[in-house]
Amino acid sequence: MSAKKSLSVQDLKHLLSEILDQRPDISIRYRLMGEMWNTSFMRIVFTTDSGAFFRDDKHNRLVHLSKLNSIIQFELNNRFRDFLAHVHYDIIPTRR
């Protein structure tokens, strides 16, 4: 079980890149600041300097999230390293 339940935005970006490289079958579901949870898990397509593109197969669409720092929580649909499936992980807000 992962003891680390909070990550920085930089850690999240690194995690997304690792999942994409090593386990592209793993999908992510996230919650943005001030919003409810996305209803479906999405596969990571690629990451940018500050954001990412995700594939939502359930709704047949490509989702561009321009700023990863707008994510406040996420969960994975499968275990990856110390991250368990269906556990909510918090993102530590970045100071502006």
Buried (B, 14 or more C-beta within 10 A) or exposed (E): EEEEEEBEBEBBBEBBBBBBEEBEEBBBBBBBEEEEEBEBBBBBBEBEEEBBBBBBEEEEEEBEBEEBBBBBBBBBBBBBEEBBEEEEBEBBEEEE
